Amino acid sequence: MNKNKQKLARQLLDEIIDNLRALRALIFENDIDENSIQSEIKNISTISNLISNCDGEIIHGFFNGEHMSSETDNKTFNIPANYASKSKLVFGDKLKLTILPDGSFIYKQIGPVERIALIGDVINNDNGLGIRANGKIFNVLKASLTFFKVKEGDRVTVLTPKNDETDWATIDNIIPV
């Protein structure tokens, strides 16, 4: 398979996996058999991994609020802010980075952490805009602030890891006032 077809196949499989995860979340809410969906996700993930491992360097890590930190040596890799914002990456999410022979970086979320949603207010602090929720001030990606067009005083819902302390949150939505 040539590199362009391989890259397209990888992107299409990643989209299928994302859609199956979303479908699984919907189905799980209605208590329908989750095992069959899990089996399908596993099959597609296996195919995706086979394609991903054909060439290129694979690095596993986690999202630290701004970047990916590798599991092995704690090196940091820049993640496009629009990808992190659009994907609603949360501190601690497990990621896979494939560095293709042409130098392209392809990120894939492979293990989302358990999340909690909080309602907060957009505030202006020393670091620019942040979110105050549950008595704590969270940093957020500037790309998320721009995407949601939030300003000081707006109310938002944010996502944070359920079982991990962090100063980072991810904007999930804006609450109209």
N, C-alpha and C positions, 0 to 999 in steps of 0.2 A: 504494500500500500504506500503510495507516495506521501510525502510530508503534508501536503495541503489536504488530501483526503483524510489522513490520520488526524490532523488537527480538527477538521470539521466533524469527524466521527466522535472524537473526544468531547467536543462542545455539545453535540447532540445528545450523547449519553449523559453528560452532566445535567443537561436540562431535563431529561427523562427522570433521572434520579431525584432532582429537586421537586419535580411535579409529583412523583410518587410519594415523597415525604409529605408534601402538602396534602395529598389525597389521604395518606395514612392518618394524618392529624384529624381530618374531617371524619373519616370512618371510625377512628378510635372514640371520638365524641359520642357516636351512636352505638358503641359496644358491638360492632360487627367484627367478625373474625379477623384479627390483626395478623395472625400467623401467615396467612396466604400473601398478604401485602409484604410482610417482612421477607418472605421467601423470594418474591419477585425483586425486591430491592437488592437482596443479596446476589441474585443471579445477574442483574444489570451491573451492580458494583464490580462483580468478578470480571465481566466483559470489559468494563471501563478500565479496571486495573491492568488487564492484559494489554489493552491498547496503550495505556499510559506508560507501561514499562517497556514498550518496544524500543524506545530510545529516549534519551534525555536523562537528566539527573533528578532524582526524587528526594525531596527533603520534607520531613514531617515536623510540625511544630504547633504552636498555639497562638491565638490572637491575644496581644497584650494591651489592647485598647487603641493602639495606633499602628502597630507593625505585627509581623509574624516573628516569634522567637523560636529558633530551631530546638528540638528536643535534645539533641546530642551535645551541641557546643554553645547553645544560647546566643548564636549569631542572630542578628535581626535583619529582616528583609522587608523592604517597603511594599506595602499593599496599596494599590490604587484606592484613594479615599472614596471615590464614587462606588467601587465594588464593595468596600466594607460597609458603606452606608446603605446601598441598595440591598445587600444581602443581610443587613441588620446583624452583622457579626457582634458577638458579645464576648467580653473578656473571658478567656479560658476556652473558647471554641477551638477544637482541634482542626488543623489545616494540613493540606498536602500541597506542596509547591513542586511543579514540574518545570525544570529549566530545559527547554528544548535546545537542540544543537545550534539553532539559529539565534539563540540568546533570548527567545521569548519566554516570559514567565506566565504560567497558568496556575492560578490558585483554585483550590477546591475545598469547601468546608466538608470535613469527613466525620466530625463528631461534635454536634452542638451540645453545649453544657445545658443543664437544667436552668431555666430562666424564671424570674419573677418580674411582674410588671408593677411599676410604681407611677403614681401621678405626681408631677412636680411643676415647679415654676421656673421659667427662664430668668436667670439673674445675670448681672454684670459683675464679674470679680476681677482679680488681678490678672488672670489668664484669658480674659475676654468673656464671652458668654459661657455660662454653665447652667446646670440644672440643680435646684434645691428640691430634694424629695426625702421624706422621712427624716428630716433634720440633718441631712448630709448634703454636701455639695459635690456633684459629679462633673467630671470633664466629659465633653462629647466632641466627636470629630467635627471640624469646621464644615466639612462637606455636608454633613447631616443638617447643620444649622442653615446652610445655604439652600439645600434641597427643600426643606420644609418651610423656608422663609420665615423662621422664627425671629422674634425680637424680644427684648427685655419685657417681662410682664406676661408673656404668653404662658398658657398651661399646656403641658405635654404629658404623654405617657412614655416612659422609658423602660428598657429591659436591662436587667443586671443579672449576674449569676446568682442562683439561689443559695449555693453553698460556698461562696468565695467572697472575701472582702476585697473590694476594689474601689478606686476613685473614678472609674470609668463606667459610663452608661451609654446605651444606644437608643436614639430616639426611635420610637415605634410609631407615634402619631401625634398630631397636634389636636388639641381640644378646642373647638370653636367657643369663643366667649360671647 
